[in-house]
């Protein structure tokens, strides 16, 4: 089993299928008899993962395909998620009317619908005219890999609706039932926390979650209670098992049915888990939990002495076989680690007199230690409040959750006080969480994301710590754990600096670090009328590096593609200094970058090159032009300046040759004149443009100008985020799509 799972897993960590040839030397293990069986299992795992990957990839729409308008029919598969523009939902395709031969093979697409074009509901059959593009997305360090997630979900393309040509409501029974239940819950519990929490735990619908509620659940370590997962499926199994025991008693009364009574509890438990999983939308985490429950229950039906550990291994093998990319998901490791811990606790002989409360405390304390390395790695959080809150929250929630079907039935048949009492219980639970956070505040810390080696060391140390050894032997591993958790950030050395030019689409966001300073140049694009890319593009790397305060924020100018994330930034972190060239931002308290002197930070020189522009200058020409330089490397950030400002800089004789140049205005033909390029003599030029953007950036004439002067070029639209590392004698360039390439990564 181990070698089979390793074979499946290896495909998720190699850059492409050709890298499998590097595994051929492993065939030498067949020389020894003891190595033949593991080798065969490993090869079967690799073969299965390869077949699964090829099957998924063959349906994906090419990133180079242009589908300006087409007609497509199918049905709304999921509950539509509200967005700032309208709705977003998964669309199961029945028929495609298109001349391109690759399009009819599409299975499922993710569709965005503007509010002005109408409103759809789960289960509706639609005929749409829409535009399609590939599942390609932004690629940034520590951010969600949406290309992988879409491949795992079987999403073959993204679509934007131009018009709804036909709509038949409620064409599919089960999605329509989920939609009707959502409507009833929102209508009956409007303006209460129940309107957000009940759809989340019943239907898996979290689109309407209030940010304050989400933040409270995260800080108290109880977010898992409101995300349909293994706990909820196990509670459904418990309810089904109880109902099966009741039916078994009735069967026992009839002598001819007594032999079948023993099968009723596991059958009813599996049926209840299946109904609940389908009701919650059959998301990938739910599928994983259901498969685990199904393996345990089906083994019970055999009435053979199959150990819990063997069932656990079977469930692990089944999940990884059907979902080969599950090993890259936090939920996979959390689910199987916690189940393994609970099996270990239940099978460990406890001293006589151990109470149920002590057993519960041991379980929660063990879960805390198991989740500690995983939570630090995936969420960069160390939460000592979680075990104390979950000690009372999990039992109360479990009792309430198992009674919820009967409570909702009473609400829908309008039993007096059923609805008000349900709301009161939820509000009381909310109040207890709020009180716990207020009383025990300060028990949660943000930490730097550990490396894989630090994660392995931390996990091994925790396993040693949990062993039944004398307490004095645990002091050393406890000290090692603290060292690993609060390891100092990997800051550049004196005189060095590092830069991330983030893949923000048609926008700009650049993170600069020296030993003593963190600087953010622009915040990424915003979206009209609301929203921004900050949380998706910039925040993950700040969170992973445990940056909660910026030493200096620079907003080059006020255009939405450069300053659109400012509001989101202010909600998530603080900054000491704020510079800008925009008159609007100067009125809000920003300092005028055109008037500021040069400064030094840990041996790295910073200076703004532009002088005070006139009040009639355009917003683009008021951009802050920032130069960063050490002994070997130099970077120039130019905002959106045009040829006029470039010629002013040439005449001022302030320009010096640079190593790296971020091309102005995303490579627009109004910037990056040949004279400006000659004056700077850059080794590299970087374009920050959206993939296949409608502006045609970078302009062919600009690309030709850089090429004529022998400048190497990179475009974030093609290579993802770009990492620059400047030491005292070396200037290195890396790209996220090239460095962390996987077989699902778009070129």
Steps between C-alpha positions, in 0.01 A plus 500: 500500500778744594685459170174521301414830671853627442462422131179702480651784701821538300313634198377797701857619565669474161504784243368292207441145384844477338657519846370146559800377299719598796325223694620227263809420712257380768434200275831366625318405822352206309841331522421412862195289572403714799487807277272360229164530675561860619620592152187357337276683748691824442473460121124433525459817703694706247305347211164569662589862580624547143177361352289717730700812412478435126125439528445834677733697273346381175176689572665829599457793263836613359641824635553616142141429389289804413126449547348847461136383495328165497173334591490236770228311688505324835389541858612687810678240711576697819336767709591830328755694702432876527782721370550874478380489137224241523533122534755223448409132466606166355324409177464138388503491120248305290576635156742741334432674170841604370712450192817421698537122539651522852204680656238220493719299742450753781334346806463772761579873500501775759267776384479866606172685449446876529200606707364704209465183289271322743512257788525121497446230760637153566332239284402743222550382142652780294591580143774761515702708262835557664872558461748236610859502611733248658528426872833684511530730801748722682806322641653643818706364790297352787171580324230247415577294192167546325621318190553186707171540686306536176667194352411296810137616479475419130451864395607518136455873423377834632205677340337845499135520404403736218130409506259241638305370203285247686444417867296208640471515879544192717597264219716287734330382819784480750672834421157665492424349842824646638412838351152493654641406839750787477221743413291379794788531746588851384138608507410357840822601677572831326699760698628239750827307522298186417452630143877462449582200718217262409565511121871442575456181704198361312571592138871583506411855388734761653471780246311730736732462800554827681873590529464564874347155552766335286774676697351392834484136392862509380633665816324251729602199291138399435479568126498124440159480669338707226666332202341170397774243558580178683344610829165571336501177301583305817209667678272401213634145537420511873142613432455233234646234728257599776205481262627161381504373856139610543397321179700195608286471813188498282654232276590294805132475588433311177688165523541466123690833481725461804801393293483824301476731801875508556555655154262791557726733707790515248259516204298785655823678601638481145166613357482799737861597421427477126188717526685762702801496265271550199310775680824684575603499135746208471803728518843337495545515883154346542579227248817421694314478834220291348746251348668460836166439671391261224813285540454475877128416471528252213769318694255484788243330275736206445504427874860394463768598754643784291703737718445874502853555371438277200179688421691826534758378249228386258332839523833674443569290191150555359511879545846537344403270213184694412650843584874483420548872567341478847847463653559870425196611700507595867166329566638163389781504756282644775225240450717190490735624774214569740328166427831320556547683830149411619556132410826505694336662806203260499726196468743616767420344834402776740550476877205385708277786603554702182189711454331599177609859563865396526461293182353803325783719625761251380335497157490879472856538629622237256314665211667828591846345474414325175360818347785719625755427222229486233341825616838673511590375152172573321354790700804650682307501829592374847179498702515393866141611547366231265525192729327680788218630284454172314487315833149635553412609145534159331272308743237775501513534124477122452190472718340797325596372154347155561175662615496751212294287252218470751532867595475611136200272448330677788585837346361409157172365642489818712507353848471792747831637627705255289650771279564752777661236724728385216610859438556549873723191521713615204530852641592353838774292338625812323502689832702226669758509222521879523538481878773234471696714256466805724604321819785297351624752245870489424521120472526507121809596301588537136821322404718473194419213263753222569704326235435132420802405709377705795152345462648149508716585802203653682281197427769256619550703816127496576484121452786467749326741739178291495678174581434360851837610636595666831406866496859616553589340167249728328675825589748474214239432227287780644794739469566377142134557411513859622818558299337362183174690548658837568797474268623839379390610158747433219591864447752620243851566628645847541535659157268245337137540395228275361206591278178328399331641188163340558273359231209740547353474152449840341644680802812547708613390847868473598627386841853612596692378807832597651631387836331796673210603277190365326372715213194440282483686170133507386228266621376323187184571300155577629175402336208724420278566693664318794757240594868458418770241435687582822369203701576261216836640385679701769363378834615133469869590479470756779326244719751224419790728596312620812502862384234687697646848462654677200784740560410691185204487261543660160196560279652618174176672390125472546403284200292200602748244365764631741306616807194274486608288798557793737173454692558126546858569610384740770261235635773237533823673606656831596775716350738758642564727200286555190630670183320581177505730199120530480345832603196312631709284731707799612177651630442177698832537684750332267840663461598640161759259360623770261625706794660229715876452535688176440545258790701193598376171646755241619751598232243527219439842339150624414416819312211654308620629164217733405479864590183690587262483201262777414137485613393446138697178462291187438455242774735263317775759476475570873615141570773449760820379331696295754858377460640228730873432484780313673861440394412248226136538401245772437124500442288782355124519556338751266125481561309618192721787378487597132766606249485861623619410850757260359654781290497731806696239694750461217553876485540522879798260480382317812467161332757229563522153343284243675488122511123469499228723362127457558365639173269798546126468446514119454692540174273758338620666177477838680797400719844333480645713221823377333688797642384417853605137458845607373547732795424223751668209316302237699594134488138397564162663431183378668144551379211482747208433269189284505494180294354577153392843628276716283756785487759295314766554770788476458486684168697328221693820433617513863602134496697568182673800656624291792598217269699732272716600794560144619282520811360175639128512574244332722124549522313410819211387280725223364733412789298605807654695786865592452754474785812719501786438738777758531815410693834679507628318190204327335166602350262204461162470330242226560141455378224325690360303206846380402639425844191324638368350183259204517327302228177700543678837483422699188803607300 
